[in-house]
């Protein structure tokens, strides 16, 4: 309709609360085509938008560890590889897994295994920059994407993670401390999706076997 108006907007402080509102306005004309008035409506979409945001988060996050899931990782890695190619930037990756994770689950139970995964994810997150991305790649594997990170910077991040990941413990159902270790590998400056994953994985297993 001529003169009709529709919009959505976020208001940070409306009546003491943040609100997301949908506005709609339509003019009313008389028989002679003169503007007589208007019909206006305002719909509060705050709860709807919050639900949308929550569903989007659930679709991209690993529910147990609170880091991104593999689906998000694959999309993000494709984006970062494309950026690295376009701008000639460095791109780094760290691949990390928990040693003998199946044995941990078998010996101490899945609740202890879940603690191990959560603690590993928390430590990784604490060592990274805001521009980095960490995701759970598989059952006990985590991947970190580090944009604009050269070999020297990568070594610094890897060393920080190795220090933080030493002598890790969680408690079993009886309150006993159970130790676990991790292995990690890194690779940088390979602007190919499959190659950077494969080479980081190969580096991780070389380190694991070199112990």
C-alpha positions as a printed NumPy array, in Angstrom:
array([[  0.   ,   0.   ,   0.   ],
       [  1.227,   3.472,  -0.855],
       [  2.682,   5.179,   2.178],
       [  2.821,   1.997,   4.289],
       [  5.837,   1.547,   6.539],
       [  7.321,  -1.508,   8.256],
       [ 10.535,  -1.879,  10.257],
       [ 12.276,  -3.768,  13.038],
       [ 14.77 ,  -2.289,  15.479],
       [ 16.526,  -2.935,  18.775],
       [ 16.134,  -0.495,  21.652],
       [ 18.755,  -0.785,  24.36 ],
       [ 16.706,   0.988,  27.019],
       [ 12.937,   1.182,  26.579],
       [ 10.904,   1.479,  29.763],
       [ 13.928,   0.232,  31.661],
       [ 14.458,  -2.864,  29.488],
       [ 16.124,  -3.796,  26.216],
       [ 13.533,  -4.546,  23.553],
       [ 13.411,  -5.708,  19.939],
       [ 10.307,  -4.197,  18.324],
       [  8.504,  -4.584,  15.012],
       [  6.68 ,  -1.488,  13.725],
       [  3.963,  -1.366,  11.086],
       [  2.035,   1.68 ,   9.896],
       [ -0.536,   1.982,   7.098],
       [ -2.338,   5.144,   5.988],
       [ -6.142,   5.442,   5.75 ],
       [ -7.606,   7.549,   2.943],
       [-11.129,   8.853,   2.508],
       [-13.179,   8.501,  -0.703],
       [-11.548,  11.575,  -2.165],
       [ -8.07 ,  10.195,  -1.617],
       [ -7.299,  12.526,   1.238],
       [ -5.285,  11.185,   4.148],
       [ -7.706,  10.588,   6.994],
       [ -5.495,   8.767,   9.501],
       [ -3.285,   5.757,   9.992],
       [ -3.269,   2.334,  11.561],
       [ -0.168,   1.584,  13.569],
       [  0.972,  -1.528,  15.406],
       [  3.969,  -2.385,  17.542],
       [  4.913,  -5.982,  18.247],
       [  7.448,  -6.966,  20.894],
       [  9.784,  -9.56 ,  19.323],
       [ 12.257,  -9.679,  22.21 ],
       [ 11.487, -13.24 ,  23.324],
       [ 11.25 , -14.459,  19.72 ],
       [ 14.67 , -12.987,  18.86 ],
       [ 16.179, -14.44 ,  22.031],
       [ 14.856, -17.88 ,  21.066],
       [ 16.262, -17.504,  17.541],
       [ 19.653, -16.566,  18.973],
       [ 19.577, -19.534,  21.365],
       [ 18.661, -21.977,  18.604],
       [ 21.445, -20.588,  16.423],
       [ 23.895, -21.022,  19.295],
       [ 22.775, -24.601,  19.919],
       [ 23.262, -25.391,  16.235],
       [ 26.91 , -24.285,  16.305],
       [ 28.054, -25.195,  19.831],
       [ 29.117, -28.458,  21.428],
       [ 26.719, -28.902,  24.327],
       [ 29.186, -30.647,  26.639],
       [ 32.296, -28.497,  26.349],
       [ 30.875, -25.115,  25.363],
       [ 33.164, -24.732,  22.352],
       [ 32.103, -24.749,  18.719],
       [ 31.11 , -28.018,  17.045],
       [ 32.564, -29.66 ,  13.951],
       [ 29.9  , -28.281,  11.633],
       [ 30.795, -24.709,  12.608],
       [ 34.52 , -25.511,  12.469],
       [ 34.357, -26.706,   8.881],
       [ 32.508, -23.574,   7.781],
       [ 34.88 , -21.299,   9.725],
       [ 37.983, -23.019,   8.386],
       [ 36.783, -22.632,   4.811],
       [ 36.266, -18.905,   5.464],
       [ 39.715, -18.457,   7.022],
       [ 41.45 , -20.408,   4.25 ],
       [ 39.727, -18.181,   1.676],
       [ 40.827, -15.03 ,   3.558],
       [ 44.407, -16.275,   3.845],
       [ 44.532, -16.911,   0.105],
       [ 42.95 , -13.565,  -0.763],
       [ 45.174, -11.417,   1.429],
       [ 48.308, -13.557,   1.598],
       [ 47.98 , -13.914,   5.366],
       [ 49.409, -16.596,   7.611],
       [ 46.961, -19.211,   8.872],
       [ 47.748, -21.55 ,  11.734],
       [ 46.07 , -24.626,  13.16 ],
       [ 46.517, -26.698,  16.292],
       [ 45.048, -30.181,  16.558],
       [ 44.864, -31.661,  20.06 ],
       [ 43.6  , -34.947,  21.424],
       [ 43.393, -36.617,  24.825],
       [ 45.725, -39.587,  25.267],
       [ 44.09 , -42.959,  25.968],
       [ 40.687, -41.337,  26.245],
       [ 38.884, -44.651,  25.692],
       [ 40.809, -46.145,  28.602],
       [ 39.771, -43.206,  30.806],
       [ 36.11 , -43.856,  30.009],
       [ 36.491, -47.612,  30.469],
       [ 38.374, -47.388,  33.791],
       [ 36.681, -44.449,  35.489],
       [ 33.372, -44.028,  33.671],
       [ 31.884, -41.517,  31.275],
       [ 31.31 , -38.872,  33.943],
       [ 35.068, -38.664,  34.475],
       [ 35.543, -38.68 ,  30.71 ],
       [ 33.166, -35.722,  30.463],
       [ 35.178, -33.861,  33.114],
       [ 38.336, -34.466,  31.106],
       [ 36.748, -33.058,  27.945],
       [ 35.393, -29.992,  29.758],
       [ 38.682, -29.247,  31.492],
       [ 40.615, -29.607,  28.244],
       [ 38.24 , -27.226,  26.451],
       [ 38.426, -24.668,  29.272],
       [ 42.222, -24.648,  29.248],
       [ 42.374, -24.261,  25.478],
       [ 39.969, -21.306,  25.614],
       [ 42.031, -19.631,  28.338],
       [ 45.147, -19.694,  26.14 ],
       [ 43.684, -18.154,  22.999],
       [ 43.097, -14.707,  21.542],
       [ 39.649, -13.39 ,  20.746],
       [ 40.375, -13.836,  17.028],
       [ 41.094, -17.57 ,  17.426],
       [ 38.469, -20.306,  17.173],
       [ 38.369, -23.588,  19.085],
       [ 36.028, -26.429,  18.244],
       [ 35.478, -30.035,  19.238],
       [ 36.456, -31.944,  16.123],
       [ 35.643, -35.472,  17.247],
       [ 35.121, -37.489,  20.397],
       [ 38.343, -36.411,  22.109],
       [ 39.861, -34.13 ,  19.475],
       [ 39.896, -30.342,  19.447],
       [ 40.941, -28.   ,  16.66 ],
       [ 42.129, -24.414,  17.056],
       [ 42.162, -22.037,  14.08 ],
       [ 44.616, -19.147,  14.434],
       [ 44.266, -16.482,  11.728],
       [ 47.278, -14.306,  10.878],
       [ 49.62 , -16.528,  12.887],
       [ 53.102, -17.265,  11.573],
       [ 55.426, -20.083,  12.675],
       [ 56.986, -18.103,  15.545],
       [ 53.629, -17.014,  16.919],
       [ 52.34 , -20.564,  16.535],
       [ 55.246, -21.913,  18.57 ],
       [ 54.406, -19.456,  21.345],
       [ 50.767, -20.556,  21.475],
       [ 51.752, -24.225,  21.345],
       [ 54.258, -23.826,  24.19 ],
       [ 51.677, -22.001,  26.307],
       [ 49.199, -24.808,  25.757],
       [ 51.805, -27.46 ,  26.554],
       [ 52.627, -25.747,  29.865],
       [ 48.958, -25.395,  30.795],
       [ 48.213, -28.995,  29.835],
       [ 50.854, -30.573,  32.093],
       [ 49.876, -32.701,  35.121],
       [ 46.137, -32.448,  34.538],
       [ 43.801, -34.094,  37.018],
       [ 40.086, -34.625,  37.541],
       [ 38.235, -36.328,  40.378],
       [ 36.447, -39.639,  40.042],
       [ 33.185, -40.559,  41.792],
       [ 35.131, -41.463,  44.939],
       [ 36.955, -38.143,  45.065],
       [ 40.248, -39.627,  43.881],
       [ 42.427, -37.524,  41.566],
       [ 42.91 , -39.049,  38.146],
       [ 45.595, -37.708,  35.829],
       [ 45.468, -37.431,  32.064],
       [ 47.681, -36.11 ,  29.275],
       [ 47.121, -34.621,  25.842],
       [ 48.998, -34.546,  22.556],
       [ 48.986, -31.685,  20.104],
       [ 50.349, -30.838,  16.702],
       [ 50.417, -27.627,  14.76 ],
       [ 50.853, -26.405,  11.226],
       [ 50.915, -22.994,   9.582],
       [ 51.164, -21.318,   6.185],
       [ 49.284, -23.942,   4.181],
       [ 46.288, -22.285,   2.564],
       [ 44.489, -25.501,   1.678],
       [ 41.599, -26.868,   3.739],
       [ 42.528, -30.557,   3.61 ],
       [ 46.295, -30.064,   3.751],
       [ 46.313, -27.94 ,   6.885],
       [ 44.162, -30.493,   8.719],
       [ 46.226, -33.426,   7.508],
       [ 49.583, -31.849,   8.364],
       [ 48.461, -30.701,  11.817],
       [ 47.191, -34.236,  12.446],
       [ 50.496, -35.736,  11.3  ],
       [ 52.436, -33.361,  13.575],
       [ 50.262, -34.373,  16.528],
       [ 50.953, -38.066,  16.034],
       [ 54.68 , -37.475,  15.638],
       [ 54.689, -35.765,  19.016],
       [ 52.581, -38.534,  20.541],
       [ 54.934, -41.247,  19.281],
       [ 58.031, -39.256,  20.316],
       [ 57.227, -39.408,  24.007]])
